[in-house]
Amino acid sequence: MFKFEPKAIYFEKEIIDYKLGNELLEKYKNIPKYEISNHNNIEEMRKKSNKEFINMKRNLIIGVRKTHKFVENHKTSDFLVPYTSSGCTASCLYCYLVCNYNKCAYLRLFVNREKMLDKIIRVAESSNKELTFEIGSNSDLILENTITNNLIWTIDNFKNSKKGYLTFPTKFDMVDSILSLNHQGKVTVRMSVNPEEIINKVEFGTSRLHDRIIAINKLKEAGYNIGILIAPIILIDNWKELYKTLIQMLNQELSAKVKKDAFFELIFMTYSYIHTKINEEAFPNAINLYNRDIMVGRGNGKYAYKKDIRNEAEKFLREQLYRYFPNNKIEYIV
């Protein structure tokens, strides 16, 4: 059973004005605590070297979210919504949240959940069409739920909304606590999968592939809508064999209920100079995901796969999915 035990708590004093803030302070009453003025700017973190990346991930930051701007999205939701957490306890080598060296990928919890969910419900009910809100674009809510029970709280309270749907992705299998909830079919869980070799070498601190598949089956049995992200697609030397085996494994182990109407999303990895510098120091023995032979610069120190390489991979993956999942939609490939 996964259990995150922080080595230290950094908190904004305003959290004592919220029920969840007090609950978290009590939960971790024996953990060292440090008051901070701004969860976005923790001086002690800014001064640490890249090699301290893993140790910083062991801290927990608790604050009040000030930004509530919805961003339009045109994939599997209508809006990306700032929600109850940002960052993660895992250490995936490609993590897009590593946006400013090692200063924003650790787990931050936001205790003003009532304000955030209230805005979602108000926007949903005022719209002349059904809207879907992505609430997990900055964190992993299945992981966060093991600390805050926020996902349970969210689903329990969102069911009272007259309109709207919620969706979020995850790399974790700790779903049992939400299986019995009355979600009324308003929630789509999108499980991120990758070949086991890539999970082992790249997605440190996340659930095993087999456990993720079991979680998908449980969620579908509980009535949740299911999406499957093959993401990020990483083209290491034996990528064709790995991804073919992954798709075969999904075909064999996913339940008939899942295979009836689950949809797919395919996302190719982007990488950056910042990732390279952090990983060299924090994970000196890890695989190097930058391959100059098949990657090209995209500006701002970012890299993507060359067009011909990516097109070959997309064609291959489409063929494999059509072979093993001919009735399941690919929502998009990016």
HUCORMO-V253138 format. One record per residue. RES is the residue in three letters. SS is DSSP state (H for helix, E for strand, L for the rest). Layout:
# HUCORMO-V253138
res:RES ss:SS
res:RES ss:SS
This chain:
# HUCORMO-V253138
res:MET ss:L
res:PHE ss:L
res:LYS ss:L
res:PHE ss:L
res:GLU ss:L
res:PRO ss:L
res:LYS ss:L
res:ALA ss:E
res:ILE ss:E
res:TYR ss:E
res:PHE ss:E
res:GLU ss:E
res:LYS ss:H
res:GLU ss:H
res:ILE ss:H
res:ILE ss:H
res:ASP ss:H
res:TYR ss:L
res:LYS ss:H
res:LEU ss:H
res:GLY ss:H
res:ASN ss:H
res:GLU ss:H
res:LEU ss:H
res:LEU ss:H
res:GLU ss:H
res:LYS ss:H
res:TYR ss:L
res:LYS ss:L
res:ASN ss:L
res:ILE ss:L
res:PRO ss:L
res:LYS ss:E
res:TYR ss:E
res:GLU ss:E
res:ILE ss:E
res:SER ss:L
res:ASN ss:L
res:HIS ss:L
res:ASN ss:L
res:ASN ss:L
res:ILE ss:L
res:GLU ss:H
res:GLU ss:H
res:MET ss:H
res:ARG ss:H
res:LYS ss:L
res:LYS ss:L
res:SER ss:L
res:ASN ss:H
res:LYS ss:H
res:GLU ss:H
res:PHE ss:H
res:ILE ss:H
res:ASN ss:H
res:MET ss:H
res:LYS ss:L
res:ARG ss:L
res:ASN ss:E
res:LEU ss:E
res:ILE ss:E
res:ILE ss:E
res:GLY ss:E
res:VAL ss:L
res:ARG ss:L
res:LYS ss:L
res:THR ss:L
res:HIS ss:L
res:LYS ss:L
res:PHE ss:L
res:VAL ss:E
res:GLU ss:E
res:ASN ss:L
res:HIS ss:L
res:LYS ss:L
res:THR ss:L
res:SER ss:L
res:ASP ss:L
res:PHE ss:E
res:LEU ss:E
res:VAL ss:L
res:PRO ss:L
res:TYR ss:L
res:THR ss:L
res:SER ss:E
res:SER ss:E
res:GLY ss:E
res:CYS ss:L
res:THR ss:L
res:ALA ss:L
res:SER ss:E
res:CYS ss:E
res:LEU ss:L
res:TYR ss:L
res:CYS ss:L
res:TYR ss:L
res:LEU ss:L
res:VAL ss:L
res:CYS ss:L
res:ASN ss:L
res:TYR ss:L
res:ASN ss:L
res:LYS ss:L
res:CYS ss:L
res:ALA ss:L
res:TYR ss:L
res:LEU ss:L
res:ARG ss:E
res:LEU ss:E
res:PHE ss:E
res:VAL ss:L
res:ASN ss:L
res:ARG ss:H
res:GLU ss:H
res:LYS ss:H
res:MET ss:H
res:LEU ss:H
res:ASP ss:H
res:LYS ss:H
res:ILE ss:H
res:ILE ss:H
res:ARG ss:H
res:VAL ss:H
res:ALA ss:H
res:GLU ss:H
res:SER ss:H
res:SER ss:L
res:ASN ss:L
res:LYS ss:L
res:GLU ss:L
res:LEU ss:L
res:THR ss:E
res:PHE ss:E
res:GLU ss:E
res:ILE ss:L
res:GLY ss:L
res:SER ss:L
res:ASN ss:L
res:SER ss:E
res:ASP ss:L
res:LEU ss:H
res:ILE ss:H
res:LEU ss:H
res:GLU ss:H
res:ASN ss:H
res:THR ss:H
res:ILE ss:H
res:THR ss:H
res:ASN ss:L
res:ASN ss:H
res:LEU ss:H
res:ILE ss:H
res:TRP ss:H
res:THR ss:H
res:ILE ss:H
res:ASP ss:H
res:ASN ss:H
res:PHE ss:H
res:LYS ss:L
res:ASN ss:L
res:SER ss:L
res:LYS ss:L
res:LYS ss:L
res:GLY ss:L
res:TYR ss:E
res:LEU ss:E
res:THR ss:E
res:PHE ss:E
res:PRO ss:E
res:THR ss:E
res:LYS ss:L
res:PHE ss:L
res:ASP ss:L
res:MET ss:L
res:VAL ss:L
res:ASP ss:H
res:SER ss:H
res:ILE ss:H
res:LEU ss:L
res:SER ss:L
res:LEU ss:L
res:ASN ss:L
res:HIS ss:L
res:GLN ss:L
res:GLY ss:L
res:LYS ss:L
res:VAL ss:E
res:THR ss:E
res:VAL ss:E
res:ARG ss:E
res:MET ss:E
res:SER ss:E
res:VAL ss:E
res:ASN ss:L
res:PRO ss:L
res:GLU ss:H
res:GLU ss:H
res:ILE ss:H
res:ILE ss:H
res:ASN ss:H
res:LYS ss:H
res:VAL ss:H
res:GLU ss:E
res:PHE ss:E
res:GLY ss:L
res:THR ss:L
res:SER ss:L
res:ARG ss:L
res:LEU ss:H
res:HIS ss:H
res:ASP ss:H
res:ARG ss:H
res:ILE ss:H
res:ILE ss:H
res:ALA ss:H
res:ILE ss:H
res:ASN ss:H
res:LYS ss:H
res:LEU ss:H
res:LYS ss:H
res:GLU ss:H
res:ALA ss:L
res:GLY ss:L
res:TYR ss:L
res:ASN ss:E
res:ILE ss:E
res:GLY ss:E
res:ILE ss:E
res:LEU ss:E
res:ILE ss:E
res:ALA ss:E
res:PRO ss:E
res:ILE ss:E
res:ILE ss:L
res:LEU ss:L
res:ILE ss:L
res:ASP ss:L
res:ASN ss:L
res:TRP ss:H
res:LYS ss:H
res:GLU ss:H
res:LEU ss:H
res:TYR ss:H
res:LYS ss:H
res:THR ss:H
res:LEU ss:H
res:ILE ss:H
res:GLN ss:H
res:MET ss:H
res:LEU ss:H
res:ASN ss:H
res:GLN ss:H
res:GLU ss:H
res:LEU ss:L
res:SER ss:L
res:ALA ss:H
res:LYS ss:H
res:VAL ss:H
res:LYS ss:H
res:LYS ss:H
res:ASP ss:H
res:ALA ss:L
res:PHE ss:E
res:PHE ss:E
res:GLU ss:E
res:LEU ss:E
res:ILE ss:E
res:PHE ss:E
res:MET ss:L
res:THR ss:L
res:TYR ss:E
res:SER ss:E
res:TYR ss:H
res:ILE ss:H
res:HIS ss:H
res:THR ss:H
res:LYS ss:H
res:ILE ss:H
res:ASN ss:H
res:GLU ss:H
res:GLU ss:H
res:ALA ss:H
res:PHE ss:L
res:PRO ss:L
res:ASN ss:L
res:ALA ss:L
res:ILE ss:L
res:ASN ss:L
res:LEU ss:L
res:TYR ss:L
res:ASN ss:L
res:ARG ss:L
res:ASP ss:L
res:ILE ss:L
res:MET ss:E
res:VAL ss:E
res:GLY ss:E
res:ARG ss:E
res:GLY ss:E
res:ASN ss:L
res:GLY ss:L
res:LYS ss:E
res:TYR ss:E
res:ALA ss:E
res:TYR ss:E
res:LYS ss:L
res:LYS ss:H
res:ASP ss:H
res:ILE ss:H
res:ARG ss:H
res:ASN ss:H
res:GLU ss:H
res:ALA ss:H
res:GLU ss:H
res:LYS ss:H
res:PHE ss:H
res:LEU ss:H
res:ARG ss:H
res:GLU ss:H
res:GLN ss:H
res:LEU ss:H
res:TYR ss:H
res:ARG ss:H
res:TYR ss:H
res:PHE ss:L
res:PRO ss:L
res:ASN ss:L
res:ASN ss:L
res:LYS ss:L
res:ILE ss:E
res:GLU ss:E
res:TYR ss:E
res:ILE ss:E
res:VAL ss:L
